[in-house]
Amino acid sequence: MTADTLSSGSEARRIRIYVSEQDAVGKVPAQHAIVAFLRRNNAAGLTVVRGMEGFGASGRMHSSRLAEVPWDLPIVVEWVDTVARIAELLPQLKQLVPAGMITVDPTEVVLFARRSVRDVSGAVPAQSVMTRDVATVRRDTPIRDVVALMRKRSLRAMPVTDDGIVVGIITSSDLVRRASLGARITLLPGLPESEQARHIQELPQQTAGQVMSAPPVVVGGSTPLSVVAETMVHRRLKRLPVVDERGALVGIISRLDLLRTVADFGEGKKNAAVVAGFNGEAPLSSVMRTDVPTVYLDTPLGEVVQAVVSTRLNRALVVDAARQVLGLVTARAVLERVTPAHHHHILSALMHRLPFLRPTPDEQEVEKHAGARKAADLMTTDVVRARPDDRLRSVIATMVEGGQKLVAVVDEQNRLLGVVDRADVLRGILEHPQ
């Protein structure tokens, strides 16, 4: 793997962010906003420490020992990551610190040992790896409340239950198709809070029962993981509710849960964790797709949007004239970084795969002063790369631990050959038996 990720002996940077317990970004405590931002952007890892006492430039004392005043303790967020990722994210991170201090120190990673995952068998039941804390709604729950809950908890699907029995499931596609939600759940966070609220308020007076997909595809708690994987691949599903003998919900299992179980994180192991019915030893070349949308650094915004919506990947790779991979543009990044004047046209293109309309004269004037007008302004350089002969299990580990959804397959000169996403990997470990 050639990913720009931390490893033992690598050069890194340590960022320390000092804020107060009462600092906030909007209505969100500053430390929570910082953690959410770094996690969303696949930071390697961070730790939040709550201080006992201290003072800053104001000279005002913050201490848990002052019983007569409300606590306002110092908070330290420590983030260690690669030089490249910190250079990319630090400018945006500065905007999240309302008051305080940020320091940067060079550091060396002397040990970066990933947690090992136990060897498992394909007969292991779904209930052993499923998520048990599942948010649900009832048939009569207003669809506006459903969307608000999904947005708050960063969910992409919501089971609908009746006295605990699963009667349906609501996905992002259901909300767009049956409730006319103007932006997919995954795109909403890319819009300003006011626009997100407007999209929710414009939803019709419908209930979960009117929008859900029913009957839902479910699996029993004792269903083997290999059968769960087959169901997901053949039905093209990303997650499945897990039920007991009565059909009552006991959990939910996602594609990521399956990949996490199959992955072998142990460094220095000669043998990968083997799952009966799965094969993590197949090469990437056996499952990679070559229909990869690409753009150049100077590709204008309209063409970037068209490339992003041209395939189900909802992403485009940025390459140079020799097809060397330089970066990645996602649908959400487009929304987050362009001027709000373009949001309506871009959303139409992203939602319905329509051509990006030429902006009006007024919008063109606004665009002249916008910071994001071409691919170079929209891309991230944090692209995971792999060779065509790398094993699937090595890609799985990166996808699970780093939260990556796409891996660029390149040759020795970093020239693009193809890509694999989570669906490709799951299909690969299922369809290439040992």
CORPESUL-V278760 format. One record per residue. N is the residue number from 1. RES is the residue in three letters. NEAR is the number of other C-alpha atoms within 10 Angstrom. Layout:
BEGIN
n->[N/N]
res->[RES/RES]
near->[NEAR/NEAR]
END
This chain:
BEGIN
n->[1/2/3/4/5/6/7/8/9/10/11/12/13/14/15/16/17/18/19/20/21/22/23/24/25/26/27/28/29/30/31/32/33/34/35/36/37/38/39/40/41/42/43/44/45/46/47/48/49/50/51/52/53/54/55/56/57/58/59/60/61/62/63/64/65/66/67/68/69/70/71/72/73/74/75/76/77/78/79/80/81/82/83/84/85/86/87/88/89/90/91/92/93/94/95/96/97/98/99/100/101/102/103/104/105/106/107/108/109/110/111/112/113/114/115/116/117/118/119/120/121/122/123/124/125/126/127/128/129/130/131/132/133/134/135/136/137/138/139/140/141/142/143/144/145/146/147/148/149/150/151/152/153/154/155/156/157/158/159/160/161/162/163/164/165/166/167/168/169/170/171/172/173/174/175/176/177/178/179/180/181/182/183/184/185/186/187/188/189/190/191/192/193/194/195/196/197/198/199/200/201/202/203/204/205/206/207/208/209/210/211/212/213/214/215/216/217/218/219/220/221/222/223/224/225/226/227/228/229/230/231/232/233/234/235/236/237/238/239/240/241/242/243/244/245/246/247/248/249/250/251/252/253/254/255/256/257/258/259/260/261/262/263/264/265/266/267/268/269/270/271/272/273/274/275/276/277/278/279/280/281/282/283/284/285/286/287/288/289/290/291/292/293/294/295/296/297/298/299/300/301/302/303/304/305/306/307/308/309/310/311/312/313/314/315/316/317/318/319/320/321/322/323/324/325/326/327/328/329/330/331/332/333/334/335/336/337/338/339/340/341/342/343/344/345/346/347/348/349/350/351/352/353/354/355/356/357/358/359/360/361/362/363/364/365/366/367/368/369/370/371/372/373/374/375/376/377/378/379/380/381/382/383/384/385/386/387/388/389/390/391/392/393/394/395/396/397/398/399/400/401/402/403/404/405/406/407/408/409/410/411/412/413/414/415/416/417/418/419/420/421/422/423/424/425/426/427/428/429/430/431/432/433/434]
res->[MET/THR/ALA/ASP/THR/LEU/SER/SER/GLY/SER/GLU/ALA/ARG/ARG/ILE/ARG/ILE/TYR/VAL/SER/GLU/GLN/ASP/ALA/VAL/GLY/LYS/VAL/PRO/ALA/GLN/HIS/ALA/ILE/VAL/ALA/PHE/LEU/ARG/ARG/ASN/ASN/ALA/ALA/GLY/LEU/THR/VAL/VAL/ARG/GLY/MET/GLU/GLY/PHE/GLY/ALA/SER/GLY/ARG/MET/HIS/SER/SER/ARG/LEU/ALA/GLU/VAL/PRO/TRP/ASP/LEU/PRO/ILE/VAL/VAL/GLU/TRP/VAL/ASP/THR/VAL/ALA/ARG/ILE/ALA/GLU/LEU/LEU/PRO/GLN/LEU/LYS/GLN/LEU/VAL/PRO/ALA/GLY/MET/ILE/THR/VAL/ASP/PRO/THR/GLU/VAL/VAL/LEU/PHE/ALA/ARG/ARG/SER/VAL/ARG/ASP/VAL/SER/GLY/ALA/VAL/PRO/ALA/GLN/SER/VAL/MET/THR/ARG/ASP/VAL/ALA/THR/VAL/ARG/ARG/ASP/THR/PRO/ILE/ARG/ASP/VAL/VAL/ALA/LEU/MET/ARG/LYS/ARG/SER/LEU/ARG/ALA/MET/PRO/VAL/THR/ASP/ASP/GLY/ILE/VAL/VAL/GLY/ILE/ILE/THR/SER/SER/ASP/LEU/VAL/ARG/ARG/ALA/SER/LEU/GLY/ALA/ARG/ILE/THR/LEU/LEU/PRO/GLY/LEU/PRO/GLU/SER/GLU/GLN/ALA/ARG/HIS/ILE/GLN/GLU/LEU/PRO/GLN/GLN/THR/ALA/GLY/GLN/VAL/MET/SER/ALA/PRO/PRO/VAL/VAL/VAL/GLY/GLY/SER/THR/PRO/LEU/SER/VAL/VAL/ALA/GLU/THR/MET/VAL/HIS/ARG/ARG/LEU/LYS/ARG/LEU/PRO/VAL/VAL/ASP/GLU/ARG/GLY/ALA/LEU/VAL/GLY/ILE/ILE/SER/ARG/LEU/ASP/LEU/LEU/ARG/THR/VAL/ALA/ASP/PHE/GLY/GLU/GLY/LYS/LYS/ASN/ALA/ALA/VAL/VAL/ALA/GLY/PHE/ASN/GLY/GLU/ALA/PRO/LEU/SER/SER/VAL/MET/ARG/THR/ASP/VAL/PRO/THR/VAL/TYR/LEU/ASP/THR/PRO/LEU/GLY/GLU/VAL/VAL/GLN/ALA/VAL/VAL/SER/THR/ARG/LEU/ASN/ARG/ALA/LEU/VAL/VAL/ASP/ALA/ALA/ARG/GLN/VAL/LEU/GLY/LEU/VAL/THR/ALA/ARG/ALA/VAL/LEU/GLU/ARG/VAL/THR/PRO/ALA/HIS/HIS/HIS/HIS/ILE/LEU/SER/ALA/LEU/MET/HIS/ARG/LEU/PRO/PHE/LEU/ARG/PRO/THR/PRO/ASP/GLU/GLN/GLU/VAL/GLU/LYS/HIS/ALA/GLY/ALA/ARG/LYS/ALA/ALA/ASP/LEU/MET/THR/THR/ASP/VAL/VAL/ARG/ALA/ARG/PRO/ASP/ASP/ARG/LEU/ARG/SER/VAL/ILE/ALA/THR/MET/VAL/GLU/GLY/GLY/GLN/LYS/LEU/VAL/ALA/VAL/VAL/ASP/GLU/GLN/ASN/ARG/LEU/LEU/GLY/VAL/VAL/ASP/ARG/ALA/ASP/VAL/LEU/ARG/GLY/ILE/LEU/GLU/HIS/PRO/GLN]
near->[15/13/14/16/20/18/17/11/11/16/15/21/20/19/21/19/21/20/24/23/18/14/19/18/15/10/8/12/15/22/25/13/18/22/18/11/16/18/15/10/17/14/21/18/14/18/11/16/13/13/16/14/16/14/13/14/7/6/8/9/14/21/18/17/10/11/8/7/10/10/16/17/20/24/23/22/19/17/20/24/24/20/18/14/21/20/12/14/15/14/10/12/16/14/11/16/21/14/14/15/14/17/10/14/10/11/16/14/16/11/11/12/12/13/11/13/15/15/13/14/18/19/15/16/18/27/22/14/18/20/16/14/9/14/15/20/23/19/18/13/16/18/26/21/14/22/24/15/16/20/16/9/10/12/16/17/22/23/26/28/20/15/10/16/16/25/22/24/25/26/20/18/17/18/23/16/12/14/21/15/23/21/21/19/23/14/19/21/17/19/18/13/10/8/15/19/13/11/16/19/12/13/17/14/10/15/19/27/21/17/20/24/19/14/10/16/18/20/21/22/22/16/17/18/27/21/17/22/25/16/18/19/19/9/10/10/14/17/22/24/26/25/23/15/9/10/17/18/26/20/22/25/24/19/18/19/16/20/22/18/21/28/27/24/23/17/11/7/10/7/8/19/22/20/21/16/19/23/22/28/19/21/19/27/19/15/23/20/16/13/11/20/19/21/27/21/18/14/15/16/20/19/15/30/29/21/21/26/23/20/14/8/17/18/23/26/28/28/19/15/10/10/18/17/25/20/24/25/26/20/23/18/17/28/24/19/17/20/17/17/16/20/18/12/16/25/23/16/20/24/15/10/19/16/17/20/13/11/15/11/9/9/14/14/11/15/18/10/10/14/12/19/21/21/26/21/18/25/22/20/17/19/22/23/21/24/21/20/14/16/19/25/25/19/26/28/21/20/22/19/15/17/16/19/16/21/24/28/27/20/16/8/10/19/18/24/20/22/24/24/19/20/18/19/23/25/17/24/26/20/16/16/13/14]
END
